[in-house]
Amino acid sequence: MVAPRPRITDAQRRSRLARRTRLAPDSRAAGVVEAARSMVGLHSTTPSTVYLSAWARVDGFTRDDLDAALYVDRTLVKHLAMRRTLFAFPRDVLAEAIGALGPRVSASERRNMLRDLRRSPDVDDPEAWIDTAREAVLAELAGGESLTSTELRERLPALSGSITFGEGRSWGGTSHFGPRVLNMLDASGEIVRGPNRMDWHLSRPAWTSMKVWLGETLEVPDVHAGHRALIERWLRTFGPGTETDLVWWLGSTKTAVCAALADLGTVEVELQSGGVGHVLPDDLPGDSDDDAPVEPHAVLLPELDPTIMGYKERAFYLGDHAPRVFDTVGNAGQTAWWDGRIVGGWYRRDDGSIAVHPLETLSRAARRALAARADELAEWLGGVGFKTQYSAPYMKEVGERR
């Protein structure tokens, strides 16, 4: 007779998530690198997100703390990885991400370029064009200089070239091939986003050689070992999770994920939803203090924060709010959490204050705690007028109320 799977409740999963993603007040990270490692990496597609994610997890956090980690100590490095998304990784996790996903993401970037280069009347040999452009960039950055995409295009004729799309349409425009070459080289681990030439909530990276930037050559694992390492890290923070969660989060294949799970010897557990999740052998339900209830607490997270973007199957903390939180391509907006669940969103008023937009009826305690956290965030932001990149659908409701 087959023994029944251990069972974990949604409440236990929320308790684990609050503590392990450093959102519970008694589980804050000691610094930005620890916060990033706890999350595997911090989302950085929107420039402000990585800062606001760190603010949510590190008491006393300042922008200088993250700037030092990114640009002075270089203990965090921005890199294009899972789902072709930009993350800030600690160095050891960076090596694992390059090993696991670098070949897949860089190959995808190359294929997409080839597709469009073949449509360009100015390029006779698309394969040779990419190879020539790649070699030119690597040679230009080998000495350690940091240059923006525009500066590289001005110096390197090999990067010239563009394609026009959507002629006569409102969404039409011109796409330059140069930045796409840089993304391909970033994904493969050959170059890296160095200094940011703009303020913290904006982005104009100066590219440089990854080896020069880090002062070392990373020891990159093979694809399977990289998957195994990343999935083990993910399970330590987000477990239990389903195969669907992991395939989506990694932007990888079911074959690669299942091979890594088998290698790790994960244990199947029954989720309250009726699905099957995976945990590491030493992290069974009931064996961890993290399963114990967490005191209700208020959390404000930025768009694309790694907690909300850690799963494909999110009902245990999202409920039925997905259509009001996620846009049509799956990007999450700014979220407000109470007692481990998403209960609303938040936005900045014209006067700089932060307002919470409830998505359900909130208790008085929840309203007060979220309002207090909103005041703390407004004070931390000061007069900086940053803009969101992915506006949640609930913002239409906010506009109608104004």
Residue pairs with C-beta under 8 A, 6 or more apart in sequence:
4 270
5 268
5 269
5 270
5 276
6 267
6 269
6 270
6 284
6 285
6 286
7 269
7 270
7 271
7 272
7 285
8 240
8 269
8 270
8 271
8 272
8 277
8 279
8 285
8 291
9 272
10 271
10 272
10 273
10 316
10 317
11 293
11 340
12 285
12 291
13 240
13 271
13 272
13 316
13 317
14 294
14 316
14 317
14 339
14 340
14 341
15 290
15 291
15 292
15 293
15 294
15 340
16 239
16 288
16 290
16 291
17 23
17 238
17 307
17 317
17 340
18 24
18 27
18 294
18 297
18 340
19 26
19 27
19 290
19 294
20 27
20 38
20 236
20 237
20 238
20 290
21 38
21 39
21 57
21 237
21 238
21 306
21 307
21 310
22 28
22 29
22 35
22 38
22 39
22 56
22 57
22 58
23 56
23 57
23 297
23 299
23 301
23 307
23 337
24 294
24 295
24 297
25 295
25 297
28 57
28 58
28 59
29 35
29 38
29 57
29 58
30 58
31 58
31 65
31 69
32 54
32 58
32 61
32 65
32 66
32 69
32 76
33 69
33 75
33 76
33 90
34 58
35 42
35 53
35 54
35 57
35 58
36 42
36 54
36 76
36 88
36 89
36 90
36 93
37 90
37 93
37 233
38 57
38 237
39 53
39 237
39 306
39 307
39 310
40 87
40 89
40 93
40 230
40 233
40 234
40 237
40 306
41 81
41 82
41 87
41 88
41 89
41 90
41 93
41 97
41 306
42 49
42 50
42 53
42 54
42 76
42 87
42 88
42 306
43 49
43 50
43 53
43 85
43 86
43 87
43 304
43 305
43 306
43 309
44 50
44 78
44 86
44 87
44 88
45 85
45 86
45 304
45 389
46 302
46 303
46 304
46 388
46 389
46 390
47 196
47 198
47 200
47 201
47 202
47 203
48 200
48 201
48 302
48 386
49 302
49 303
49 304
49 305
50 66
50 88
51 63
51 66
51 200
51 201
52 301
52 302
52 305
52 377
53 301
53 302
53 305
53 306
54 61
54 65
54 66
55 61
55 377
55 380
56 299
56 300
56 301
56 302
56 305
58 65
63 200
66 76
66 200
67 200
69 75
69 76
70 76
70 77
70 78
70 88
70 196
71 194
71 195
71 196
74 91
74 213
74 214
74 215
75 90
75 91
76 88
76 89
76 90
77 88
77 89
77 91
77 94
77 192
77 210
77 213
77 214
78 86
78 87
78 88
78 89
78 192
78 193
78 205
79 86
79 87
79 88
79 89
79 94
79 97
79 98
79 186
79 187
79 189
79 192
80 86
80 105
80 183
80 186
80 187
81 87
81 89
81 97
81 98
81 101
81 102
81 105
81 187
82 97
82 101
82 249
82 250
82 251
83 248
83 249
83 250
83 251
84 105
84 108
84 109
84 187
84 251
85 251
85 304
87 97
89 97
91 214
91 218
93 230
93 233
94 218
95 218
95 219
95 220
95 221
96 221
96 225
96 226
96 229
96 230
96 233
97 226
97 230
98 188
98 189
98 218
98 220
98 226
99 220
99 221
99 222
99 223
99 225
99 226
99 229
100 221
100 223
100 225
100 226
100 227
100 229
100 230
100 250
100 252
101 187
101 226
101 250
101 251
101 252
102 187
102 188
102 189
102 220
103 188
103 223
104 223
104 251
104 252
105 187
105 251
106 184
106 185
106 187
106 188
109 180
109 183
109 184
109 187
110 130
110 184
112 180
113 126
113 130
113 177
113 180
113 181
113 184
114 126
114 127
114 130
116 163
116 175
116 177
117 123
117 126
117 129
117 130
117 161
117 163
117 177
118 126
119 163
120 161
120 162
120 163
122 161
123 129
123 161
129 158
129 161
129 177
130 181
130 184
132 158
133 156
133 158
133 159
133 177
133 178
133 181
134 181
134 184
134 185
135 158
136 156
136 158
136 159
137 152
137 156
137 159
137 181
137 182
137 185
137 191
137 207
138 185
138 190
138 191
138 209
140 147
140 152
140 155
140 156
141 147
141 191
141 207
141 208
141 209
141 212
142 209
142 212
143 212
144 208
144 209
144 212
145 208
146 194
146 195
146 206
146 207
146 208
147 155
147 206
147 207
147 208
148 197
148 204
148 205
148 206
148 207
149 178
149 179
149 182
149 205
149 207
151 206
152 159
152 178
152 182
152 207
153 159
153 160
153 176
153 178
156 178
159 177
159 178
159 181
160 178
161 176
161 177
161 178
162 174
162 175
162 176
162 177
163 174
163 175
163 177
164 172
164 173
164 174
164 175
165 172
165 173
165 174
165 175
166 172
166 173
182 191
182 207
185 191
186 192
186 193
186 207
189 210
189 218
189 220
190 209
190 210
191 207
191 208
191 209
191 210
192 207
192 208
192 209
192 210
192 213
192 214
193 205
193 206
193 207
194 205
194 206
194 207
194 208
194 213
195 205
195 206
196 202
196 203
196 204
196 205
196 206
197 204
197 205
197 206
198 204
199 384
200 384
201 384
201 386
201 387
202 386
210 218
211 217
220 226
221 229
223 256
224 256
224 259
224 260
224 263
227 250
227 252
227 256
227 257
227 259
227 260
228 260
228 263
228 264
230 250
231 246
231 250
231 257
231 260
231 261
231 264
232 264
232 280
234 241
234 246
234 249
234 310
235 241
235 264
235 266
235 278
235 279
235 280
235 283
236 280
236 283
237 310
238 245
238 310
238 311
239 277
239 278
239 279
239 280
239 283
240 269
240 271
240 277
240 278
240 279
240 285
241 249
241 277
241 278
241 310
241 311
242 271
242 275
242 276
242 277
242 278
242 312
242 313
243 254
243 257
243 258
243 261
243 278
244 312
244 313
245 310
245 311
245 312
245 313
246 252
246 257
246 261
246 278
247 253
247 254
247 257
247 312
248 311
248 312
249 309
249 310
249 311
249 312
250 256
250 257
261 278
264 280
265 281
266 278
266 279
266 280
266 281
267 278
267 279
267 280
267 281
267 284
268 276
268 277
268 278
269 276
269 277
269 278
269 279
269 284
269 285
270 276
270 277
271 277
271 316
272 316
273 313
273 315
273 316
275 313
279 285
285 291
294 339
294 340
296 338
296 339
296 365
296 366
296 369
297 338
297 339
297 369
298 336
298 337
298 338
298 366
298 369
298 370
298 372
298 373
299 336
299 337
299 338
299 373
300 334
300 335
300 336
300 337
300 346
300 354
300 356
300 370
300 373
300 374
300 377
301 307
301 308
301 334
301 335
301 336
301 337
302 334
303 331
303 332
303 333
303 334
303 388
303 389
303 390
303 392
304 331
304 332
304 390
305 332
305 335
308 314
308 317
308 318
308 325
308 332
308 335
308 342
309 332
314 322
317 337
317 340
317 341
317 342
318 325
318 341
318 342
319 341
319 342
319 360
321 342
321 359
321 360
323 393
324 345
324 359
324 392
324 393
324 394
324 397
325 332
325 333
325 335
325 342
325 345
325 359
325 392
325 393
325 394
326 332
326 333
326 392
326 393
327 333
327 390
327 391
327 392
327 393
331 390
332 390
332 392
333 345
333 388
333 390
333 391
333 392
333 393
333 394
333 395
334 345
334 346
334 347
334 388
334 392
335 342
335 344
335 345
335 346
335 392
336 342
336 343
336 344
336 345
336 346
336 356
336 357
336 358
336 370
337 343
338 362
338 366
338 369
338 370
339 366
342 359
343 358
343 359
343 360
343 362
343 366
344 356
344 357
344 358
344 359
344 360
344 362
344 370
344 394
345 356
345 357
345 359
345 392
345 394
345 395
346 354
346 355
346 356
346 357
346 374
346 377
347 354
347 355
347 357
347 395
347 398
348 354
348 355
348 378
348 381
348 385
349 355
352 378
352 381
352 382
352 383
352 385
353 374
353 375
353 378
354 374
354 375
354 377
354 378
354 381
355 374
355 398
356 367
356 370
356 371
356 374
357 394
357 397
357 398
358 367
359 394
362 370
